[in-house]
Amino acid sequence: MKEKILAVLAEIRPMLQRDGGDVEFVDLTEDNVVQVRLRGACGSCPGAMMTLKGGIERLMKERIPEVHSVENVPFQ
């Protein structure tokens, strides 16, 4: 499933990069939660949650029905 996730993120990445952001795959949990890290402008954008849930998660679940949700893992 990781290959499918990476393919979806590769599809989304150019749109994020046009706005100065990016997305990085972090992990896939046992309960099929995809963990990503929003980077650049996306990491600090007020609309980041809309991008995450309305864009990335929606497309991810559409293309990979096994995915339960997508979560942002902030930098520590």
N, CA, C and O of each residue as an XYZ file, in Angstrom:
304
protein
N       0.835     -1.197      0.000
C       0.000      0.000      0.000
C       0.877      1.257      0.000
O       0.451      2.309     -0.477
N       2.089      1.153      0.528
C       2.966      2.323      0.591
C       3.222      2.904     -0.801
O       3.274      4.122     -0.971
N       3.382      2.032     -1.787
C       3.631      2.509     -3.147
C       2.447      3.326     -3.673
O       2.632      4.335     -4.353
N       1.234      2.881     -3.351
C       0.033      3.619     -3.768
C      -0.028      4.976     -3.082
O      -0.381      5.976     -3.707
N       0.314      5.012     -1.805
C       0.315      6.275     -1.053
C       1.311      7.240     -1.662
O       0.997      8.411     -1.878
N       2.507      6.756     -1.938
C       3.535      7.613     -2.537
C       3.106      8.125     -3.905
O       3.423      9.258     -4.270
N       2.386      7.300     -4.668
C       1.896      7.727     -5.977
C       0.871      8.853     -5.845
O       0.899      9.808     -6.622
N      -0.028      8.751     -4.874
C      -1.021      9.810     -4.650
C      -0.325     11.089     -4.207
O      -0.662     12.172     -4.686
N       0.641     10.978     -3.300
C       1.367     12.168     -2.851
C       2.143     12.809     -4.003
O       2.243     14.033     -4.077
N       2.691     11.991     -4.897
C       3.402     12.531     -6.060
C       2.453     13.292     -6.974
O       2.846     14.267     -7.613
N       1.224     12.853     -7.034
C       0.206     13.537     -7.844
C      -0.175     14.888     -7.229
O      -0.408     15.861     -7.947
N      -0.235     14.939     -5.912
C      -0.637     16.156     -5.196
C       0.509     17.155     -5.090
O       0.281     18.365     -5.113
N       1.723     16.664     -4.976
C       2.904     17.484     -4.701
C       3.060     18.706     -5.612
O       3.339     19.785     -5.090
N       2.901     18.610     -6.924
C       3.088     19.798     -7.768
C       2.154     20.960     -7.410
O       2.551     22.122     -7.489
N       0.930     20.652     -7.023
C      -0.009     21.710     -6.634
C       0.468     22.413     -5.366
O       0.374     23.636     -5.260
N       0.970     21.656     -4.421
C       1.469     22.243     -3.178
C       2.735     23.049     -3.435
O       2.923     24.123     -2.865
N       3.597     22.526     -4.292
C       4.861     23.207     -4.581
C       4.645     24.533     -5.310
O       5.440     25.459     -5.152
N       3.600     24.631     -6.089
C       3.293     25.906     -6.762
C       3.015     27.012     -5.757
O       3.243     28.190     -6.035
N       2.513     26.619     -4.574
C       2.211     27.598     -3.527
C       3.321     27.686     -2.480
O       3.132     28.297     -1.428
N       4.469     27.087     -2.759
C       5.597     27.164     -1.843
C       5.603     26.121     -0.748
O       6.344     26.252      0.227
N       4.792     25.087     -0.890
C       4.719     24.046      0.134
C       5.135     22.692     -0.404
O       5.617     22.572     -1.530
N       4.946     21.694      0.405
C       5.247     20.322      0.009
C       4.632     19.381      1.041
O       4.164     19.817      2.093
N       4.638     18.109      0.735
C       4.139     17.089      1.658
C       5.125     15.934      1.638
O       5.645     15.553      0.589
N       5.369     15.391      2.814
C       6.323     14.300      2.982
C       5.617     13.131      3.656
O       4.925     13.322      4.656
N       5.784     11.915      3.119
C       5.245     10.714      3.751
C       6.072     10.409      4.986
O       7.301     10.414      4.929
N       5.399     10.142      6.113
C       6.092      9.801      7.356
C       5.899      8.326      7.681
O       6.873      7.602      7.890
N       4.631      7.873      7.724
C       4.382      6.492      8.144
C       2.953      6.091      7.799
O       2.108      6.938      7.508
N       2.700      4.799      7.836
C       1.364      4.230      7.723
C       1.155      3.403      8.974
O       1.891      2.447      9.219
N       0.151      3.762      9.774
C      -0.081      3.045     11.024
C      -0.789      1.720     10.762
O      -1.262      1.462      9.656
N      -0.854      0.893     11.787
C      -1.517     -0.408     11.677
C      -2.999     -0.281     11.366
O      -3.586     -1.177     10.759
N      -3.616      0.839     11.783
C      -5.040      1.032     11.499
C      -5.258      1.895     10.254
O      -6.284      2.563     10.128
N      -4.289      1.876      9.337
C      -4.371      2.531      8.021
C      -4.575      4.040      8.092
O      -5.336      4.610      7.310
N      -3.896      4.675      9.028
C      -3.844      6.130      9.080
C      -2.525      6.540      8.437
O      -1.451      6.126      8.872
N      -2.624      7.352      7.404
C      -1.433      7.840      6.713
C      -0.934      9.072      7.457
O      -1.675     10.034      7.657
N       0.317      9.031      7.859
C       0.927     10.174      8.538
C       1.834     10.900      7.549
O       2.713     10.303      6.927
N       1.597     12.188      7.422
C       2.387     13.017      6.521
C       2.896     14.232      7.290
O       2.449     14.520      8.401
N       3.832     14.928      6.676
C       4.325     16.175      7.255
C       4.194     17.249      6.182
O       4.790     17.155      5.109
N       3.401     18.271      6.496
C       3.281     19.405      5.592
C       4.506     20.279      5.780
O       4.887     20.586      6.909
N       5.126     20.682      4.673
C       6.386     21.421      4.729
C       6.252     22.762      4.029
O       5.288     23.009      3.304
N       7.222     23.612      4.254
C       7.254     24.915      3.600
C       6.043     25.746      3.961
O       5.620     25.777      5.116
N       5.486     26.419      2.968
C       4.328     27.281      3.195
C       3.135     26.503      3.731
O       2.314     27.059      4.461
N       3.026     25.238      3.384
C       1.896     24.421      3.857
C       1.984     24.135      5.351
O       0.961     23.910      5.998
N       3.174     24.141      5.895
C       3.342     23.852      7.305
C       2.836     24.956      8.208
O       2.468     24.703      9.355
N       2.815     26.181      7.702
C       2.398     27.310      8.534
C       1.165     28.028      7.995
O       0.754     29.047      8.551
N       0.588     27.527      6.954
C      -0.569     28.164      6.313
C      -1.818     28.002      7.177
O      -2.062     26.919      7.709
N      -2.620     29.075      7.323
C      -3.870     28.952      8.083
C      -4.840     27.938      7.476
O      -5.678     27.381      8.186
N      -4.732     27.698      6.180
C      -5.618     26.745      5.515
C      -5.043     25.348      5.422
O      -5.538     24.530      4.647
N      -4.002     25.055      6.201
C      -3.332     23.752      6.107
C      -4.274     22.588      6.392
O      -4.182     21.548      5.739
N      -5.181     22.747      7.358
C      -6.097     21.643      7.666
C      -7.075     21.400      6.529
O      -7.467     20.260      6.281
N      -7.470     22.455      5.837
C      -8.338     22.269      4.665
C      -7.580     21.534      3.573
O      -8.134     20.656      2.911
N      -6.310     21.889      3.380
C      -5.473     21.200      2.394
C      -5.336     19.737      2.769
O      -5.447     18.852      1.921
N      -5.093     19.492      4.053
C      -4.877     18.130      4.522
C      -6.139     17.287      4.392
O      -6.101     16.212      3.793
N      -7.251     17.753      4.939
C      -8.480     16.964      4.969
C      -9.269     17.043      3.663
O      -9.744     16.025      3.161
N      -9.409     18.245      3.115
C     -10.225     18.421      1.923
C      -9.520     18.072      0.633
O     -10.167     17.805     -0.379
N      -8.207     18.071      0.658
C      -7.444     17.771     -0.541
C      -6.753     16.422     -0.456
O      -7.128     15.469     -1.139
N      -5.739     16.359      0.391
C      -4.905     15.149      0.474
C      -5.716     13.942      0.954
O      -5.694     12.891      0.312
N      -6.428     14.081      2.073
C      -7.181     12.941      2.606
C      -8.292     12.509      1.652
O      -8.495     11.315      1.436
N      -9.005     13.467      1.087
C     -10.097     13.127      0.176
C      -9.582     12.313     -1.012
O     -10.157     11.279     -1.353
N      -8.505     12.777     -1.636
C      -7.953     12.069     -2.789
C      -7.366     10.718     -2.377
O      -7.522      9.726     -3.088
N      -6.694     10.685     -1.233
C      -6.090      9.443     -0.755
C      -7.168      8.372     -0.541
O      -7.001      7.230     -0.970
N      -8.269      8.739      0.121
C      -9.348      7.779      0.396
C     -10.083      7.387     -0.889
O     -10.578      6.267     -1.013
N     -10.147      8.309     -1.828
C     -10.792      8.018     -3.117
C      -9.982      6.996     -3.905
O     -10.544      6.080     -4.505
N      -8.664      7.154     -3.902
C      -7.787      6.265     -4.674
C      -7.438      4.980     -3.932
O      -7.202      3.943     -4.553
N      -7.406      5.053     -2.585
C      -7.022      3.894     -1.767
C      -8.076      3.739     -0.663
O      -7.909      4.285      0.428
N      -9.148      3.007     -0.936
C     -10.257      2.886      0.021
C      -9.856      2.344      1.392
O     -10.561      2.577      2.374
N      -8.745      1.632      1.473
C      -8.314      1.075      2.754
C      -7.818      2.151      3.729
O      -7.758      1.921      4.937
N      -7.467      3.315      3.200
C      -6.967      4.392      4.048
C      -8.104      4.924      4.917
O      -9.169      5.277      4.411
N      -7.869      4.978      6.222
C      -8.872      5.442      7.180
C      -8.866      6.973      7.272
O      -9.923      7.603      7.235
N      -7.678      7.566      7.391
C      -7.551      9.021      7.463
C      -6.110      9.418      7.176
O      -5.227      8.571      7.050
N      -5.892     10.740      7.073
C      -4.565     11.301      6.878
C      -4.350     12.327      7.981
O      -5.202     13.181      8.226
N      -3.202     12.235      8.640
C      -2.874     13.141      9.748
C      -1.538     13.815      9.484
O      -0.629     13.220      8.905
N      -1.433     15.071      9.921
C      -0.178     15.796      9.849
C       0.643     15.508     11.096
O       0.129     15.564     12.214
N       1.905     15.204     10.905
C       2.832     15.000     12.011
C       3.781     16.194     12.001
O       4.668     16.267     11.151
N       3.610     17.128     12.930
C       4.456     18.318     12.913
C       5.906     18.002     13.264
O       6.204     16.968     13.863
N       6.801     18.907     12.880
C       8.206     18.774     13.268
C       8.328     18.883     14.774
O       7.582     19.628     15.409
N       9.266     18.140     15.349
C       9.486     18.227     16.792
C      10.762     18.952     17.089
O      11.117     19.124     18.255
